[in-house]
Amino acid sequence: MLKLDVVDMRTRIKKALCVLKAEKADALLVWNSEGSGQPATAWLSGFTGSWSILLIAAKKQILRSSTTRGAFFVKGGRENFLITDGRYAEQSKREAKEYEILITSEAHPTCAILRRLVCRCKVTKVLFDGTVTPYSVVEDLRRELPEVVFSSQKRALQELRIVKGKEELGILSEAAKIACRSFKKLIPFIQVGITEREIARRLESLCLLEGADNLAFPIIVASGKNGALSHAKATDKKIKRGELLTIDFGVRYKGYVSDMTRTVAVGEISPQLFRMYEAVRAAQERGCRKIKAGMTGKELDTVCRNSLVRRGYGKYFTHGTGHGIGMEVHELPVAAPGNFGRGVLPAGSVITCEPGVYIKGVGGVRIEDTLVLTKKGNANLAARVAKKLLILRC
């Protein structure tokens, strides 16, 4: 996990406070349910435990120390609070140094602690992200704290993370390097007769050997007609000569992820498959050339989609062009048609460009790079793996 210094952490908290000001709210609530993997807690506080609640208040209020009946409030006068349980009493103090730590107990349940904080900080309106906060949790809080207005802002927590800092970009770059090295070492292993599942297992092993902490998501290996499934699962199907083989994978490294896709040919392929591949490559490379900070996700999607339409493959492109990459595999910003892609792509954001074509009974092609956007263009984190069709001589 990326370890941030005090300045970086305070900068992130200030971002949250700006959201509160814009929404005329007194506090931001970040609820991390047990095992949810919701990354906003770690991003805002550095805490990596499996259950916690953050309350970032706009009004400063010094808490008095108390160790009565198992609950304690750490003196320090900060307006940022982290609630967790006894499992993480020591860990939370080490990781979330810009936060007051509050430990729940049987005598001091969560809602009772929140009630005390709301009262002491004079909170009347709490903002939460409705896309990641369970409905049942919000209803319980509204019942327990009827004097407080709980207001939902969808994707509020993801929006805070769109623009990456220098340290984050460094980790994302290293994650991409691990993936590129792993893919190159996989190529000699691919032979006619091995299964999709065997390829996925070998690639997973290579990723870990190259330095990944884990996989970012289950590896997609789709050969032949299975390639028509955009999110196919690796099966026991054996690789055959004359097929296209699509591999979509990513690694997790220090709390951040990579994502890339390449399609290769297993021996010589038919002219139909070659034309399909070249159409996707042309669309993807055009998108990579055109994308830059300031354009919308819809504009990027249109660039790639129109390229495929001109070549007769428009109806076979069945998903959006790209998605944000960071602590999660799919986050903001989004490159897609319609309202989904209306957001502007800012400098410092990281997004994939991954047009694809999927034809039932024939197969599929997808090529995906991860790009860091700048005012002048972008930096391609997957540039180490060429996109010219690789024909495996096997």
C-alpha positions as CSV (number, residue, x, y, z in Angstrom):
1,M,0.0,0.0,0.0
2,L,1.2,3.5,-0.8
3,K,2.4,5.2,2.3
4,L,1.6,8.9,2.2
5,D,3.3,11.6,4.2
6,V,1.3,14.1,6.3
7,V,1.2,16.7,3.5
8,D,-0.3,14.3,1.0
9,M,-2.9,13.0,3.4
10,R,-3.9,16.6,4.4
11,T,-4.3,17.4,0.7
12,R,-6.7,14.6,0.3
13,I,-8.7,15.6,3.3
14,K,-8.9,19.1,1.9
15,K,-10.3,17.7,-1.3
16,A,-13.1,16.1,0.8
17,L,-13.7,19.4,2.7
18,C,-14.1,21.2,-0.7
19,V,-16.9,18.7,-1.5
20,L,-18.6,19.4,1.8
21,K,-18.5,23.1,1.1
22,A,-20.0,22.7,-2.3
23,E,-22.8,20.5,-1.0
24,K,-23.3,22.7,2.1
25,A,-22.8,19.7,4.3
26,D,-21.1,19.5,7.7
27,A,-19.4,16.1,7.5
28,L,-18.5,13.3,5.0
29,L,-19.2,9.8,6.1
30,V,-17.2,6.9,4.6
31,W,-18.6,3.5,5.6
32,N,-16.4,0.5,4.9
33,S,-18.4,-2.6,5.5
34,E,-16.6,-5.8,6.6
35,G,-14.7,-7.2,3.6
36,S,-16.2,-4.7,1.1
37,G,-12.8,-3.7,-0.3
38,Q,-14.1,-0.2,-0.7
39,P,-10.9,1.8,-1.3
40,A,-11.9,5.3,-0.2
41,T,-11.0,4.7,3.4
42,A,-7.4,3.8,2.6
43,W,-7.2,6.7,0.1
44,L,-8.4,9.3,2.6
45,S,-6.8,7.9,5.8
46,G,-4.2,5.3,5.0
47,F,-6.1,2.7,7.1
48,T,-6.2,-0.7,5.5
49,G,-8.3,-2.7,8.0
50,S,-11.4,-4.6,6.9
51,W,-14.0,-2.6,8.8
52,S,-14.2,1.1,9.6
53,I,-16.1,4.4,9.4
54,L,-14.6,7.7,8.6
55,L,-16.2,11.0,9.6
56,I,-14.6,14.1,8.2
57,A,-16.1,17.1,9.8
58,A,-16.0,20.6,8.4
59,K,-16.0,22.2,11.8
60,K,-13.1,21.7,14.2
61,Q,-13.9,20.3,17.6
62,I,-11.4,19.1,20.2
63,L,-12.4,15.9,21.9
64,R,-11.5,15.2,25.5
65,S,-9.6,12.0,26.3
66,S,-11.7,9.2,27.7
67,T,-11.1,5.5,28.3
68,T,-14.3,4.8,30.1
69,R,-15.8,1.4,29.7
70,G,-13.6,0.4,26.7
71,A,-14.0,3.3,24.4
72,F,-11.3,5.9,24.0
73,F,-10.9,9.2,22.2
74,V,-7.4,10.2,21.3
75,K,-6.6,13.7,22.2
76,G,-5.4,15.9,19.4
77,G,-8.1,18.3,18.3
78,R,-8.5,17.0,14.8
79,E,-11.8,17.0,13.0
80,N,-11.2,13.7,11.2
81,F,-12.4,10.6,13.0
82,L,-11.9,6.9,12.3
83,I,-14.1,4.4,14.0
84,T,-13.1,0.7,14.1
85,D,-13.1,-2.2,16.4
86,G,-10.6,-3.7,18.9
87,R,-8.9,-5.8,16.2
88,Y,-7.4,-2.7,14.7
89,A,-6.7,-0.5,17.8
90,E,-3.0,-0.5,17.2
91,Q,-3.0,-0.7,13.4
92,S,-5.4,2.3,13.1
93,K,-3.1,4.5,15.2
94,R,-0.1,3.5,13.0
95,E,-1.8,4.0,9.7
96,A,-4.3,6.8,10.2
97,K,-2.2,9.4,11.8
98,E,-4.3,12.4,10.8
99,Y,-7.4,10.9,12.4
100,E,-8.8,10.6,15.9
101,I,-9.2,6.9,16.6
102,L,-12.4,5.7,18.2
103,I,-12.8,2.0,19.2
104,T,-16.2,0.4,19.4
105,S,-17.1,-1.9,22.2
106,E,-20.3,-3.5,23.6
107,A,-20.7,-0.6,25.9
108,H,-20.0,1.9,23.2
109,P,-21.7,0.8,20.0
110,T,-21.1,2.5,16.7
111,C,-24.3,4.6,16.6
112,A,-23.6,5.9,20.1
113,I,-20.1,7.0,19.1
114,L,-21.5,8.7,16.0
115,R,-24.2,10.4,18.0
116,R,-21.5,11.9,20.3
117,L,-19.5,13.1,17.3
118,V,-22.5,14.6,15.6
119,C,-23.3,16.5,18.8
120,R,-19.8,17.7,19.6
121,C,-19.1,18.8,16.0
122,K,-22.6,20.4,15.6
123,V,-23.3,18.3,12.5
124,T,-26.7,18.7,10.9
125,K,-26.0,17.4,7.4
126,V,-23.9,14.4,6.5
127,L,-22.8,13.6,3.0
128,F,-22.3,10.0,1.9
129,D,-21.6,8.2,-1.4
130,G,-24.8,6.4,-2.3
131,T,-23.0,4.1,-4.8
132,V,-21.0,2.4,-2.1
133,T,-22.9,2.9,1.2
134,P,-25.4,0.1,1.9
135,Y,-29.0,1.3,1.9
136,S,-29.6,-0.6,5.2
137,V,-26.8,1.3,6.8
138,V,-28.2,4.7,5.8
139,E,-31.7,3.7,7.0
140,D,-30.3,2.6,10.4
141,L,-28.4,5.9,10.7
142,R,-31.5,8.0,9.8
143,R,-33.5,6.1,12.4
144,E,-30.8,6.4,15.1
145,L,-29.9,10.1,14.3
146,P,-33.2,11.7,13.2
147,E,-31.9,15.2,13.8
148,V,-29.3,14.7,11.1
149,V,-29.9,15.0,7.3
150,F,-28.1,12.2,5.4
151,S,-27.6,13.3,1.8
152,S,-26.4,11.0,-1.0
153,Q,-24.0,12.2,-3.7
154,K,-23.4,9.4,-6.1
155,R,-19.7,8.7,-7.0
156,A,-18.5,11.4,-4.6
157,L,-15.7,9.2,-3.3
158,Q,-14.6,8.1,-6.8
159,E,-14.6,11.7,-8.0
160,L,-12.0,12.5,-5.3
161,R,-9.7,10.0,-6.7
162,I,-9.9,10.8,-10.5
163,V,-6.7,13.0,-10.6
164,K,-3.7,11.0,-9.5
165,G,-0.8,12.3,-7.5
166,K,2.9,11.8,-8.5
167,E,3.3,8.8,-6.1
168,E,0.2,7.2,-7.4
169,L,1.3,7.5,-11.0
170,G,4.6,6.0,-10.1
171,I,2.9,2.9,-8.6
172,L,0.5,2.6,-11.6
173,S,3.5,2.7,-13.9
174,E,5.3,0.0,-12.0
175,A,2.2,-2.2,-12.0
176,A,2.0,-1.8,-15.8
177,K,5.6,-2.7,-16.1
178,I,5.0,-5.9,-14.1
179,A,2.1,-6.8,-16.4
180,C,4.1,-6.1,-19.6
181,R,7.1,-8.3,-18.4
182,S,4.7,-11.1,-17.4
183,F,2.9,-11.1,-20.8
184,K,6.2,-11.2,-22.7
185,K,7.3,-14.2,-20.7
186,L,4.0,-15.9,-21.3
187,I,4.3,-15.9,-25.1
188,P,6.8,-18.8,-25.4
189,F,4.5,-21.0,-23.2
190,I,1.5,-20.7,-25.6
191,Q,1.2,-23.8,-27.7
192,V,-1.4,-25.6,-29.7
193,G,-3.2,-28.1,-27.4
194,I,-2.8,-26.4,-24.1
195,T,-6.0,-25.0,-22.5
196,E,-7.2,-21.5,-21.7
197,R,-7.1,-22.4,-18.1
198,E,-3.5,-23.5,-18.3
199,I,-2.5,-20.2,-19.9
200,A,-4.3,-18.2,-17.2
201,R,-2.6,-20.2,-14.4
202,R,0.9,-19.7,-16.0
203,L,0.2,-16.0,-16.4
204,E,-0.9,-15.6,-12.8
205,S,2.3,-17.3,-11.7
206,L,4.5,-15.1,-13.9
207,C,2.8,-11.9,-12.5
208,L,3.5,-13.0,-8.9
209,L,7.1,-13.8,-9.8
210,E,7.6,-10.4,-11.5
211,G,6.5,-8.6,-8.3
212,A,2.7,-8.3,-8.3
213,D,1.0,-8.5,-4.9
214,N,-1.9,-10.3,-6.5
215,L,-4.1,-10.3,-9.6
216,A,-6.4,-7.3,-10.1
217,F,-9.2,-9.5,-11.4
218,P,-9.6,-13.1,-12.8
219,I,-7.6,-13.4,-16.0
220,I,-9.7,-13.5,-19.2
221,V,-8.4,-16.0,-21.7
222,A,-10.7,-16.5,-24.7
223,S,-9.7,-18.5,-27.8
224,G,-11.5,-19.1,-31.1
225,K,-15.3,-18.7,-30.8
226,N,-15.0,-18.0,-27.1
227,G,-13.5,-14.6,-28.1
228,A,-17.0,-13.4,-29.0
229,L,-17.6,-13.2,-25.2
230,S,-16.2,-9.9,-24.1
231,H,-15.8,-11.1,-20.5
232,A,-15.2,-14.8,-21.1
233,K,-13.8,-17.0,-18.3
234,A,-10.9,-19.3,-19.0
235,T,-12.1,-22.8,-19.7
236,D,-10.6,-26.2,-20.5
237,K,-11.0,-25.5,-24.2
238,K,-7.7,-26.4,-26.0
239,I,-6.0,-23.8,-28.1
240,K,-6.2,-24.6,-31.9
241,R,-4.1,-23.4,-34.8
242,G,-5.8,-20.7,-36.9
243,E,-7.5,-19.1,-33.9
244,L,-7.3,-15.7,-32.3
245,L,-6.5,-15.7,-28.6
246,T,-7.5,-12.7,-26.4
247,I,-5.8,-12.3,-23.0
248,D,-7.1,-9.5,-20.6
249,F,-5.4,-9.2,-17.2
250,G,-4.1,-6.9,-14.6
251,V,-2.0,-7.0,-11.4
252,R,-2.4,-5.4,-8.0
253,Y,0.6,-3.7,-6.7
254,K,0.9,-1.5,-3.5
255,G,-2.9,-1.0,-3.5
256,Y,-3.2,0.0,-7.2
257,V,-4.0,-2.0,-10.3
258,S,-3.0,-2.4,-14.0
259,D,-5.2,-3.5,-16.9
260,M,-4.2,-4.5,-20.4
261,T,-5.5,-6.7,-23.2
262,R,-3.7,-8.2,-26.2
263,T,-5.1,-10.5,-28.9
264,V,-2.6,-12.8,-30.7
265,A,-2.9,-15.3,-33.6
266,V,-2.2,-18.9,-33.0
267,G,-0.5,-19.7,-36.3
268,E,-1.8,-18.3,-39.6
269,I,-5.4,-17.0,-39.5
270,S,-8.0,-16.4,-42.1
271,P,-8.3,-13.1,-44.0
272,Q,-11.6,-12.5,-42.2
273,L,-9.9,-12.7,-38.7
274,F,-7.0,-10.5,-39.9
275,R,-9.4,-7.8,-41.2
276,M,-11.2,-7.9,-37.9
277,Y,-8.0,-7.5,-36.0
278,E,-6.7,-4.7,-38.1
279,A,-10.0,-2.8,-37.7
280,V,-9.7,-3.0,-33.9
281,R,-6.1,-2.0,-34.0
282,A,-6.8,1.0,-36.2
283,A,-9.6,2.2,-33.9
284,Q,-7.6,1.6,-30.7
285,E,-4.5,3.4,-32.0
286,R,-6.6,6.3,-33.3
287,G,-8.1,6.6,-29.8
288,C,-4.6,6.6,-28.3
289,R,-3.5,9.3,-30.6
290,K,-6.5,11.6,-30.1
291,I,-7.1,11.3,-26.4
292,K,-6.0,14.2,-24.2
293,A,-7.0,16.1,-21.1
294,G,-10.1,18.3,-21.6
295,M,-12.0,16.1,-24.0
296,T,-15.0,14.1,-22.7
297,G,-15.3,10.4,-22.4
298,K,-18.0,10.5,-25.0
299,E,-15.7,12.2,-27.4
300,L,-13.0,9.5,-27.0
301,D,-15.7,6.8,-27.4
302,T,-16.9,8.4,-30.6
303,V,-13.4,8.5,-32.1
304,C,-13.0,4.7,-31.6
305,R,-16.6,3.8,-32.4
306,N,-16.7,5.8,-35.7
307,S,-13.4,4.1,-36.8
308,L,-15.1,0.7,-36.4
309,V,-18.3,1.9,-38.1
310,R,-16.3,3.0,-41.1
311,R,-14.9,-0.5,-41.5
312,G,-18.2,-2.2,-41.0
313,Y,-17.8,-3.4,-37.5
314,G,-19.8,-0.8,-35.5
315,K,-22.6,-3.1,-34.5
316,Y,-20.1,-5.6,-33.0
317,F,-18.6,-3.1,-30.6
318,T,-20.8,-3.7,-27.6
319,H,-19.3,-1.9,-24.7
320,G,-17.7,1.5,-23.8
321,T,-14.2,2.4,-24.9
322,G,-12.6,2.9,-21.5
323,H,-12.7,3.3,-17.8
324,G,-10.6,4.8,-15.1
325,I,-7.8,2.9,-13.4
326,G,-6.5,3.4,-9.9
327,M,-7.2,1.6,-6.6
328,E,-10.0,-0.2,-8.5
329,V,-10.1,-1.8,-11.9
330,H,-13.2,0.2,-12.9
331,E,-13.4,3.7,-11.6
332,L,-13.9,7.2,-13.0
333,P,-13.5,8.6,-15.5
334,V,-15.5,6.7,-18.1
335,A,-15.3,6.7,-21.9
336,A,-18.7,5.6,-23.2
337,P,-21.6,6.7,-25.4
338,G,-24.4,8.9,-24.1
339,N,-24.6,10.3,-20.6
340,F,-22.2,7.7,-19.2
341,G,-19.3,9.5,-21.0
342,R,-20.4,13.1,-20.5
343,G,-17.6,13.8,-17.9
344,V,-14.5,15.6,-18.8
345,L,-11.2,13.7,-18.8
346,P,-8.8,15.9,-16.6
347,A,-5.0,16.0,-16.7
348,G,-3.6,13.5,-14.3
349,S,-6.4,11.0,-14.8
350,V,-5.7,7.5,-15.9
351,I,-8.0,5.7,-18.3
352,T,-8.0,2.6,-20.6
353,C,-8.6,2.7,-24.3
354,E,-10.0,-0.7,-25.3
355,P,-12.3,-1.0,-28.3
356,G,-13.3,-4.5,-29.3
357,V,-15.2,-6.5,-31.9
358,Y,-17.2,-9.6,-30.9
359,I,-18.9,-11.8,-33.6
360,K,-20.8,-14.9,-32.5
361,G,-19.6,-18.0,-34.1
362,V,-16.4,-16.3,-35.4
363,G,-14.5,-14.9,-32.4
364,G,-13.4,-11.6,-31.0
365,V,-10.6,-9.0,-30.8
366,R,-9.8,-6.5,-28.0
367,I,-6.7,-4.4,-27.6
368,E,-6.4,-2.4,-24.4
369,D,-3.8,0.1,-23.2
370,T,-3.8,2.2,-20.0
371,L,-3.1,5.9,-20.6
372,V,-2.1,8.8,-18.3
373,L,-3.6,12.0,-19.6
374,T,-1.7,15.2,-19.9
375,K,-2.6,18.6,-21.4
376,K,-0.6,17.8,-24.5
377,G,-1.7,14.2,-24.9
378,N,-1.0,11.1,-22.9
379,A,1.6,8.6,-21.7
380,N,0.9,4.9,-22.6
381,L,1.7,2.6,-19.7
382,A,1.4,-0.5,-21.9
383,A,3.6,0.7,-24.8
384,R,6.2,-2.0,-24.0
385,V,3.9,-4.6,-25.6
386,A,3.5,-4.0,-29.4
387,K,0.0,-4.0,-31.0
388,K,1.0,-5.2,-34.4
389,L,-0.6,-8.7,-34.8
390,L,1.7,-11.3,-33.2
391,I,1.5,-14.6,-35.0
392,L,2.7,-17.4,-32.8
393,R,4.6,-20.1,-34.8
394,C,3.3,-23.2,-33.0
